[in-house]
């Protein structure tokens, strides 16, 4: 087995590449949840990797500090966490154990990671215990400062059916188009539903799983010919056949939303939560900075 790469040391203890990779995946997952496109994440990958290293160092400092403070984690708390993971595997403990071992860990080492995670969580709660909730004035100020960012662009809710030509020839394209024309005729006449035809015939994975639904999408998310048709066609109608680089499509537009800006009342609780989370993050960053000043950190 190849020796694991050591990225940094904290007070003589190694920070392995695996720890940095773990933090990087957490960051990527977070930004995806916030709606950041994959292409933008890739463009910022170098910055994210640097941040992941800083977070791995911070995590190590917090673990060491929690141990120094002898923050307790009971066996009952560990068992409850482990049972939660068993629940994620349908209550099958053996399946969880196999997954743990597949990562090169033992149940004991996994539980030790759970214990360290619980210690950090308790330490963070202690550090952030006095962080106040955002005031109404702060919530209103944040809304007014970021009002343009809250704006929601025009959106469309639609389904589609895609038929791809089997070859890049005129004959194959004509056959694909003819197949889609027949599908469209059955839908428009009422002989078949859009959902059923998408499930049976669409060459897009969306057809097999949920009737060709693309969910809500805004401008810039689809190729131009598809976008132009989806945003200009009436609701509750089936489009004419259109061609993109992917093949031939028909679209069923089920709903649309005009561009709008949510009110302060609509965003109040979301902003309040965001500001409290940001304040906790700042308090924790300040605490880690203090720990870092006292630590011997070397980055390889």
Short mmCIF file of the C-alpha atoms (twelve columns), coordinates in Angstrom:
data_MODEL
# 
_entry.id   MODEL 
# 
loop_
_atom_site.group_PDB 
_atom_site.id 
_atom_site.type_symbol 
_atom_site.label_atom_id 
_atom_site.label_alt_id 
_atom_site.label_comp_id 
_atom_site.label_asym_id 
_atom_site.label_seq_id 
_atom_site.Cartn_x 
_atom_site.Cartn_y 
_atom_site.Cartn_z 
_atom_site.pdbx_PDB_model_num 
ATOM 1   C CA . UNK A 1   0.000   0.000  0.000   1 
ATOM 2   C CA . UNK A 2   1.338   3.452  -0.972  1 
ATOM 3   C CA . UNK A 3   2.268   5.758  1.888   1 
ATOM 4   C CA . UNK A 4   -0.365  8.427  2.472   1 
ATOM 5   C CA . UNK A 5   0.657   11.940 1.475   1 
ATOM 6   C CA . UNK A 6   1.041   14.353 4.396   1 
ATOM 7   C CA . UNK A 7   -0.105  17.874 3.525   1 
ATOM 8   C CA . UNK A 8   0.716   19.638 6.786   1 
ATOM 9   C CA . UNK A 9   1.534   19.100 10.441  1 
ATOM 10  C CA . UNK A 10  -0.134  20.657 13.489  1 
ATOM 11  C CA . UNK A 11  1.985   20.533 16.635  1 
ATOM 12  C CA . UNK A 12  3.868   17.640 15.060  1 
ATOM 13  C CA . UNK A 13  0.734   15.656 14.174  1 
ATOM 14  C CA . UNK A 14  0.155   14.975 10.453  1 
ATOM 15  C CA . UNK A 15  -2.718  16.279 8.333   1 
ATOM 16  C CA . UNK A 16  -3.114  13.629 5.594   1 
ATOM 17  C CA . UNK A 17  -4.394  14.261 2.093   1 
ATOM 18  C CA . UNK A 18  -7.520  12.273 3.014   1 
ATOM 19  C CA . UNK A 19  -8.502  14.872 5.630   1 
ATOM 20  C CA . UNK A 20  -8.143  17.708 3.118   1 
ATOM 21  C CA . UNK A 21  -10.096 15.768 0.472   1 
ATOM 22  C CA . UNK A 22  -12.883 15.211 3.014   1 
ATOM 23  C CA . UNK A 23  -13.150 18.941 3.714   1 
ATOM 24  C CA . UNK A 24  -13.068 19.694 -0.026  1 
ATOM 25  C CA . UNK A 25  -16.017 17.372 -0.662  1 
ATOM 26  C CA . UNK A 26  -17.933 19.031 2.164   1 
ATOM 27  C CA . UNK A 27  -17.330 22.438 0.584   1 
ATOM 28  C CA . UNK A 28  -18.374 21.252 -2.872  1 
ATOM 29  C CA . UNK A 29  -21.531 19.673 -1.421  1 
ATOM 30  C CA . UNK A 30  -22.350 22.916 0.430   1 
ATOM 31  C CA . UNK A 31  -22.000 25.099 -2.660  1 
ATOM 32  C CA . UNK A 32  -24.034 22.687 -4.765  1 
ATOM 33  C CA . UNK A 33  -26.784 22.913 -2.148  1 
ATOM 34  C CA . UNK A 34  -26.633 26.698 -2.514  1 
ATOM 35  C CA . UNK A 35  -27.244 26.297 -6.245  1 
ATOM 36  C CA . UNK A 36  -23.746 27.014 -7.540  1 
ATOM 37  C CA . UNK A 37  -23.326 25.453 -11.023 1 
ATOM 38  C CA . UNK A 38  -20.734 22.681 -11.426 1 
ATOM 39  C CA . UNK A 39  -18.813 24.776 -13.972 1 
ATOM 40  C CA . UNK A 40  -18.424 27.623 -11.465 1 
ATOM 41  C CA . UNK A 41  -17.288 25.180 -8.764  1 
ATOM 42  C CA . UNK A 42  -14.634 23.834 -11.123 1 
ATOM 43  C CA . UNK A 43  -13.424 27.374 -11.876 1 
ATOM 44  C CA . UNK A 44  -12.976 27.999 -8.147  1 
ATOM 45  C CA . UNK A 45  -11.465 24.596 -7.369  1 
ATOM 46  C CA . UNK A 46  -7.995  25.943 -6.493  1 
ATOM 47  C CA . UNK A 47  -9.479  28.389 -3.989  1 
ATOM 48  C CA . UNK A 48  -11.706 25.657 -2.554  1 
ATOM 49  C CA . UNK A 49  -8.719  23.334 -2.126  1 
ATOM 50  C CA . UNK A 50  -6.856  26.041 -0.206  1 
ATOM 51  C CA . UNK A 51  -9.895  26.599 1.964   1 
ATOM 52  C CA . UNK A 52  -10.245 22.847 2.505   1 
ATOM 53  C CA . UNK A 53  -6.673  22.734 3.842   1 
ATOM 54  C CA . UNK A 54  -7.438  25.588 6.235   1 
ATOM 55  C CA . UNK A 55  -10.576 23.798 7.419   1 
ATOM 56  C CA . UNK A 56  -8.664  20.540 7.936   1 
ATOM 57  C CA . UNK A 57  -6.122  22.422 10.060  1 
ATOM 58  C CA . UNK A 58  -8.946  24.112 11.959  1 
ATOM 59  C CA . UNK A 59  -10.644 20.792 12.593  1 
ATOM 60  C CA . UNK A 60  -7.409  19.345 13.981  1 
ATOM 61  C CA . UNK A 61  -6.979  22.350 16.282  1 
ATOM 62  C CA . UNK A 62  -10.547 21.973 17.548  1 
ATOM 63  C CA . UNK A 63  -10.118 18.229 18.164  1 
ATOM 64  C CA . UNK A 64  -6.948  18.829 20.162  1 
ATOM 65  C CA . UNK A 65  -8.588  21.650 22.107  1 
ATOM 66  C CA . UNK A 66  -11.661 19.543 22.866  1 
ATOM 67  C CA . UNK A 67  -9.396  16.793 24.211  1 
ATOM 68  C CA . UNK A 68  -7.485  19.291 26.357  1 
ATOM 69  C CA . UNK A 69  -10.778 20.549 27.785  1 
ATOM 70  C CA . UNK A 70  -11.837 16.928 28.352  1 
ATOM 71  C CA . UNK A 71  -15.229 17.516 26.763  1 
ATOM 72  C CA . UNK A 72  -17.179 14.352 27.574  1 
ATOM 73  C CA . UNK A 73  -19.050 12.134 25.111  1 
ATOM 74  C CA . UNK A 74  -20.948 9.286  26.729  1 
ATOM 75  C CA . UNK A 75  -21.252 5.757  25.425  1 
ATOM 76  C CA . UNK A 76  -24.988 6.306  25.111  1 
ATOM 77  C CA . UNK A 77  -24.416 9.328  22.874  1 
ATOM 78  C CA . UNK A 78  -22.045 7.337  20.657  1 
ATOM 79  C CA . UNK A 79  -24.473 4.413  20.432  1 
ATOM 80  C CA . UNK A 80  -27.277 6.803  19.457  1 
ATOM 81  C CA . UNK A 81  -25.147 8.266  16.655  1 
ATOM 82  C CA . UNK A 82  -24.134 4.813  15.456  1 
ATOM 83  C CA . UNK A 83  -27.794 3.747  15.452  1 
ATOM 84  C CA . UNK A 84  -28.578 6.765  13.272  1 
ATOM 85  C CA . UNK A 85  -26.104 5.493  10.684  1 
ATOM 86  C CA . UNK A 86  -27.626 2.017  10.909  1 
ATOM 87  C CA . UNK A 87  -30.972 3.629  10.158  1 
ATOM 88  C CA . UNK A 88  -29.514 5.117  6.982   1 
ATOM 89  C CA . UNK A 89  -28.776 1.548  5.888   1 
ATOM 90  C CA . UNK A 90  -32.349 0.444  6.456   1 
ATOM 91  C CA . UNK A 91  -31.611 -0.863 9.942   1 
ATOM 92  C CA . UNK A 92  -29.067 -3.328 8.570   1 
ATOM 93  C CA . UNK A 93  -26.027 -3.187 10.866  1 
ATOM 94  C CA . UNK A 94  -24.049 -5.631 8.748   1 
ATOM 95  C CA . UNK A 95  -24.498 -3.420 5.681   1 
ATOM 96  C CA . UNK A 96  -23.134 -0.435 7.603   1 
ATOM 97  C CA . UNK A 97  -20.166 -2.465 8.848   1 
ATOM 98  C CA . UNK A 98  -19.366 -3.523 5.279   1 
ATOM 99  C CA . UNK A 99  -19.512 0.097  4.130   1 
ATOM 100 C CA . UNK A 100 -17.205 1.134  6.970   1 
ATOM 101 C CA . UNK A 101 -14.722 -1.631 6.152   1 
ATOM 102 C CA . UNK A 102 -14.844 -0.692 2.467   1 
ATOM 103 C CA . UNK A 103 -13.412 2.682  3.515   1 
ATOM 104 C CA . UNK A 104 -10.486 0.910  5.180   1 
ATOM 105 C CA . UNK A 105 -11.826 1.503  8.679   1 
ATOM 106 C CA . UNK A 106 -12.980 -0.644 11.575  1 
ATOM 107 C CA . UNK A 107 -16.129 -0.117 13.597  1 
ATOM 108 C CA . UNK A 108 -13.904 1.014  16.465  1 
ATOM 109 C CA . UNK A 109 -12.078 3.630  14.359  1 
ATOM 110 C CA . UNK A 110 -15.401 4.780  12.903  1 
ATOM 111 C CA . UNK A 111 -16.839 5.236  16.389  1 
ATOM 112 C CA . UNK A 112 -13.706 7.153  17.369  1 
ATOM 113 C CA . UNK A 113 -14.379 9.554  14.488  1 
ATOM 114 C CA . UNK A 114 -17.964 9.874  15.697  1 
ATOM 115 C CA . UNK A 115 -16.672 10.614 19.198  1 
ATOM 116 C CA . UNK A 116 -14.308 13.297 17.935  1 
ATOM 117 C CA . UNK A 117 -17.077 14.811 15.837  1 
ATOM 118 C CA . UNK A 118 -19.377 14.924 18.864  1 
ATOM 119 C CA . UNK A 119 -16.615 16.561 20.921  1 
ATOM 120 C CA . UNK A 120 -16.141 19.239 18.271  1 
ATOM 121 C CA . UNK A 121 -19.895 19.878 18.079  1 
ATOM 122 C CA . UNK A 122 -20.053 20.366 21.847  1 
ATOM 123 C CA . UNK A 123 -17.028 22.659 21.741  1 
ATOM 124 C CA . UNK A 124 -18.561 24.717 18.925  1 
ATOM 125 C CA . UNK A 125 -21.822 25.033 20.890  1 
ATOM 126 C CA . UNK A 126 -19.796 26.224 23.881  1 
ATOM 127 C CA . UNK A 127 -17.829 28.757 21.825  1 
ATOM 128 C CA . UNK A 128 -21.002 30.062 20.166  1 
ATOM 129 C CA . UNK A 129 -23.243 29.935 23.232  1 
ATOM 130 C CA . UNK A 130 -23.313 33.730 23.587  1 
ATOM 131 C CA . UNK A 131 -23.779 34.541 19.900  1 
ATOM 132 C CA . UNK A 132 -26.963 36.641 19.771  1 
ATOM 133 C CA . UNK A 133 -29.854 36.277 17.372  1 
ATOM 134 C CA . UNK A 134 -30.000 38.895 14.629  1 
ATOM 135 C CA . UNK A 135 -32.060 41.954 15.497  1 
ATOM 136 C CA . UNK A 136 -34.982 43.136 13.384  1 
ATOM 137 C CA . UNK A 137 -32.888 46.128 12.329  1 
ATOM 138 C CA . UNK A 138 -30.074 43.844 11.129  1 
ATOM 139 C CA . UNK A 139 -32.523 41.621 9.226   1 
ATOM 140 C CA . UNK A 140 -34.064 44.647 7.494   1 
ATOM 141 C CA . UNK A 141 -30.654 46.132 6.691   1 
ATOM 142 C CA . UNK A 142 -29.439 42.842 5.186   1 
ATOM 143 C CA . UNK A 143 -32.583 42.584 3.050   1 
ATOM 144 C CA . UNK A 144 -32.209 46.126 1.717   1 
ATOM 145 C CA . UNK A 145 -28.499 45.699 0.989   1 
ATOM 146 C CA . UNK A 146 -29.004 42.409 -0.875  1 
ATOM 147 C CA . UNK A 147 -32.415 43.008 -2.423  1 
ATOM 148 C CA . UNK A 148 -31.125 42.585 -5.982  1 
ATOM 149 C CA . UNK A 149 -29.603 39.208 -5.071  1 
ATOM 150 C CA . UNK A 150 -32.982 37.955 -3.857  1 
ATOM 151 C CA . UNK A 151 -34.616 38.702 -7.200  1 
ATOM 152 C CA . UNK A 152 -36.045 35.597 -8.833  1 
ATOM 153 C CA . UNK A 153 -35.856 35.552 -12.619 1 
ATOM 154 C CA . UNK A 154 -38.638 34.387 -14.896 1 
ATOM 155 C CA . UNK A 155 -39.028 30.597 -14.746 1 
ATOM 156 C CA . UNK A 156 -40.808 27.830 -16.625 1 
ATOM 157 C CA . UNK A 157 -42.058 24.429 -15.481 1 
ATOM 158 C CA . UNK A 158 -42.007 21.975 -18.369 1 
ATOM 159 C CA . UNK A 159 -41.726 18.408 -19.567 1 
ATOM 160 C CA . UNK A 160 -40.092 17.254 -22.769 1 
ATOM 161 C CA . UNK A 161 -39.588 14.242 -24.988 1 
ATOM 162 C CA . UNK A 162 -36.274 13.794 -26.784 1 
ATOM 163 C CA . UNK A 163 -35.714 11.505 -29.755 1 
ATOM 164 C CA . UNK A 164 -32.098 11.118 -30.841 1 
ATOM 165 C CA . UNK A 165 -31.232 10.069 -34.401 1 
ATOM 166 C CA . UNK A 166 -29.460 6.711  -34.400 1 
ATOM 167 C CA . UNK A 167 -26.838 8.047  -36.823 1 
ATOM 168 C CA . UNK A 168 -25.683 11.399 -38.108 1 
ATOM 169 C CA . UNK A 169 -27.307 10.943 -41.513 1 
ATOM 170 C CA . UNK A 170 -30.252 12.607 -43.229 1 
ATOM 171 C CA . UNK A 171 -32.157 9.328  -43.228 1 
ATOM 172 C CA . UNK A 172 -31.641 8.761  -39.493 1 
ATOM 173 C CA . UNK A 173 -32.663 12.329 -38.712 1 
ATOM 174 C CA . UNK A 174 -35.802 12.001 -40.808 1 
ATOM 175 C CA . UNK A 175 -36.709 8.760  -39.025 1 
ATOM 176 C CA . UNK A 176 -36.225 10.333 -35.599 1 
ATOM 177 C CA . UNK A 177 -38.339 13.325 -36.557 1 
ATOM 178 C CA . UNK A 178 -41.081 11.104 -37.970 1 
ATOM 179 C CA . UNK A 179 -41.139 9.056  -34.757 1 
ATOM 180 C CA . UNK A 180 -41.561 12.228 -32.696 1 
ATOM 181 C CA . UNK A 181 -44.279 13.520 -35.038 1 
ATOM 182 C CA . UNK A 182 -46.253 10.323 -34.389 1 
ATOM 183 C CA . UNK A 183 -45.738 10.686 -30.633 1 
ATOM 184 C CA . UNK A 184 -46.909 14.303 -30.747 1 
ATOM 185 C CA . UNK A 185 -49.983 13.382 -32.757 1 
ATOM 186 C CA . UNK A 186 -51.031 10.756 -30.184 1 
ATOM 187 C CA . UNK A 187 -50.625 13.285 -27.349 1 
ATOM 188 C CA . UNK A 188 -52.460 16.149 -29.079 1 
ATOM 189 C CA . UNK A 189 -55.349 13.877 -30.114 1 
ATOM 190 C CA . UNK A 190 -55.741 12.584 -26.577 1 
ATOM 191 C CA . UNK A 191 -54.878 9.032  -27.576 1 
ATOM 192 C CA . UNK A 192 -51.938 9.026  -25.132 1 
ATOM 193 C CA . UNK A 193 -50.632 11.185 -22.286 1 
ATOM 194 C CA . UNK A 194 -47.400 13.107 -22.403 1 
ATOM 195 C CA . UNK A 195 -46.160 11.266 -19.304 1 
ATOM 196 C CA . UNK A 196 -46.763 7.838  -20.805 1 
ATOM 197 C CA . UNK A 197 -45.147 8.695  -24.139 1 
ATOM 198 C CA . UNK A 198 -42.119 10.210 -22.385 1 
ATOM 199 C CA . UNK A 199 -41.704 7.129  -20.210 1 
ATOM 200 C CA . UNK A 200 -41.872 4.791  -23.179 1 
ATOM 201 C CA . UNK A 201 -40.028 6.677  -25.888 1 
ATOM 202 C CA . UNK A 202 -37.904 9.595  -24.627 1 
ATOM 203 C CA . UNK A 203 -34.143 9.277  -24.992 1 
ATOM 204 C CA . UNK A 204 -33.642 11.637 -22.051 1 
ATOM 205 C CA . UNK A 205 -33.312 10.056 -18.586 1 
ATOM 206 C CA . UNK A 206 -36.010 12.454 -17.339 1 
ATOM 207 C CA . UNK A 207 -38.545 10.580 -19.447 1 
ATOM 208 C CA . UNK A 208 -37.968 7.225  -17.819 1 
ATOM 209 C CA . UNK A 209 -38.139 8.537  -14.252 1 
ATOM 210 C CA . UNK A 210 -40.776 11.271 -14.158 1 
ATOM 211 C CA . UNK A 211 -42.615 11.790 -17.399 1 
ATOM 212 C CA . UNK A 212 -39.982 13.992 -18.978 1 
ATOM 213 C CA . UNK A 213 -40.216 16.633 -16.246 1 
ATOM 214 C CA . UNK A 214 -37.363 19.135 -16.177 1 
ATOM 215 C CA . UNK A 215 -38.649 20.903 -13.065 1 
ATOM 216 C CA . UNK A 216 -38.481 24.683 -12.824 1 
ATOM 217 C CA . UNK A 217 -35.741 26.342 -14.878 1 
ATOM 218 C CA . UNK A 218 -34.715 29.859 -15.745 1 
ATOM 219 C CA . UNK A 219 -33.107 31.439 -18.748 1 
ATOM 220 C CA . UNK A 220 -29.564 30.346 -19.474 1 
ATOM 221 C CA . UNK A 221 -30.125 26.827 -18.144 1 
ATOM 222 C CA . UNK A 222 -31.154 25.202 -21.448 1 
ATOM 223 C CA . UNK A 223 -29.777 25.378 -24.971 1 
ATOM 224 C CA . UNK A 224 -31.041 28.432 -26.853 1 
ATOM 225 C CA . UNK A 225 -33.600 26.861 -29.243 1 
ATOM 226 C CA . UNK A 226 -35.150 24.926 -26.355 1 
ATOM 227 C CA . UNK A 227 -35.179 27.987 -24.093 1 
ATOM 228 C CA . UNK A 228 -36.710 30.244 -26.744 1 
ATOM 229 C CA . UNK A 229 -39.569 27.817 -27.321 1 
ATOM 230 C CA . UNK A 230 -40.211 27.075 -23.646 1 
ATOM 231 C CA . UNK A 231 -40.388 30.734 -22.635 1 
ATOM 232 C CA . UNK A 232 -42.523 31.972 -25.542 1 
ATOM 233 C CA . UNK A 233 -45.065 29.138 -25.944 1 
ATOM 234 C CA . UNK A 234 -48.421 29.244 -24.087 1 
ATOM 235 C CA . UNK A 235 -49.027 27.210 -20.950 1 
ATOM 236 C CA . UNK A 236 -50.703 23.798 -21.148 1 
ATOM 237 C CA . UNK A 237 -49.805 23.276 -24.788 1 
ATOM 238 C CA . UNK A 238 -47.447 20.946 -26.646 1 
ATOM 239 C CA . UNK A 239 -44.846 22.642 -28.808 1 
ATOM 240 C CA . UNK A 240 -44.071 21.927 -32.401 1 
ATOM 241 C CA . UNK A 241 -40.984 19.786 -32.981 1 
ATOM 242 C CA . UNK A 242 -37.713 21.622 -32.472 1 
ATOM 243 C CA . UNK A 243 -34.154 20.555 -33.155 1 
ATOM 244 C CA . UNK A 244 -31.106 21.029 -30.919 1 
ATOM 245 C CA . UNK A 245 -27.661 19.463 -30.928 1 
ATOM 246 C CA . UNK A 246 -29.141 16.675 -28.782 1 
ATOM 247 C CA . UNK A 247 -31.834 15.653 -31.238 1 
ATOM 248 C CA . UNK A 248 -35.532 16.418 -31.702 1 
ATOM 249 C CA . UNK A 249 -37.785 17.632 -28.873 1 
ATOM 250 C CA . UNK A 250 -41.363 18.441 -28.050 1 
ATOM 251 C CA . UNK A 251 -42.134 20.487 -24.938 1 
ATOM 252 C CA . UNK A 252 -45.200 20.493 -22.707 1 
ATOM 253 C CA . UNK A 253 -45.256 23.713 -20.691 1 
ATOM 254 C CA . UNK A 254 -47.246 23.275 -17.486 1 
ATOM 255 C CA . UNK A 255 -46.570 26.513 -15.604 1 
ATOM 256 C CA . UNK A 256 -44.573 29.730 -15.537 1 
ATOM 257 C CA . UNK A 257 -43.478 32.380 -13.042 1 
ATOM 258 C CA . UNK A 258 -42.845 36.026 -13.813 1 
ATOM 259 C CA . UNK A 259 -39.697 37.662 -12.473 1 
ATOM 260 C CA . UNK A 260 -40.236 38.829 -8.909  1 
ATOM 261 C CA . UNK A 261 -38.510 39.873 -5.705  1 
ATOM 262 C CA . UNK A 262 -39.683 38.187 -2.479  1 
ATOM 263 C CA . UNK A 263 -40.773 40.568 0.264   1 
ATOM 264 C CA . UNK A 264 -38.980 41.052 3.570   1 
ATOM 265 C CA . UNK A 265 -41.779 39.170 5.318   1 
ATOM 266 C CA . UNK A 266 -41.293 36.197 2.994   1 
ATOM 267 C CA . UNK A 267 -37.532 36.121 3.586   1 
ATOM 268 C CA . UNK A 268 -37.514 37.168 7.247   1 
ATOM 269 C CA . UNK A 269 -36.877 33.774 8.835   1 
ATOM 270 C CA . UNK A 270 -34.387 32.737 6.135   1 
ATOM 271 C CA . UNK A 271 -32.338 35.918 6.655   1 
ATOM 272 C CA . UNK A 272 -32.542 35.579 10.433  1 
ATOM 273 C CA . UNK A 273 -31.173 32.044 10.221  1 
ATOM 274 C CA . UNK A 274 -28.463 33.089 7.759   1 
ATOM 275 C CA . UNK A 275 -27.251 35.968 9.946   1 
ATOM 276 C CA . UNK A 276 -27.181 33.823 13.077  1 
ATOM 277 C CA . UNK A 277 -25.256 31.125 11.202  1 
ATOM 278 C CA . UNK A 278 -22.826 33.776 9.898   1 
ATOM 279 C CA . UNK A 279 -22.320 35.194 13.390  1 
ATOM 280 C CA . UNK A 280 -21.625 31.707 14.768  1 
ATOM 281 C CA . UNK A 281 -19.167 31.152 11.926  1 
ATOM 282 C CA . UNK A 282 -17.347 34.378 12.764  1 
ATOM 283 C CA . UNK A 283 -17.173 33.504 16.462  1 
ATOM 284 C CA . UNK A 284 -15.751 30.085 15.604  1 
ATOM 285 C CA . UNK A 285 -13.244 31.584 13.123  1 
ATOM 286 C CA . UNK A 286 -12.025 33.977 15.793  1 
ATOM 287 C CA . UNK A 287 -11.639 31.101 18.256  1 
ATOM 288 C CA . UNK A 288 -9.712  28.960 15.761  1 
ATOM 289 C CA . UNK A 289 -7.487  31.955 14.949  1 
ATOM 290 C CA . UNK A 290 -6.558  32.172 18.640  1 
ATOM 291 C CA . UNK A 291 -5.748  28.456 18.704  1 
ATOM 292 C CA . UNK A 292 -3.697  28.820 15.546  1 
ATOM 293 C CA . UNK A 293 -1.553  31.602 17.003  1 
ATOM 294 C CA . UNK A 294 -0.461  29.225 19.774  1 
ATOM 295 C CA . UNK A 295 0.096   26.216 17.471  1 
ATOM 296 C CA . UNK A 296 3.123   25.038 15.503  1 
ATOM 297 C CA . UNK A 297 1.788   24.609 11.971  1 
ATOM 298 C CA . UNK A 298 3.884   23.545 8.996   1 
ATOM 299 C CA . UNK A 299 2.443   23.225 5.474   1 
ATOM 300 C CA . UNK A 300 4.373   20.930 3.144   1 
# 
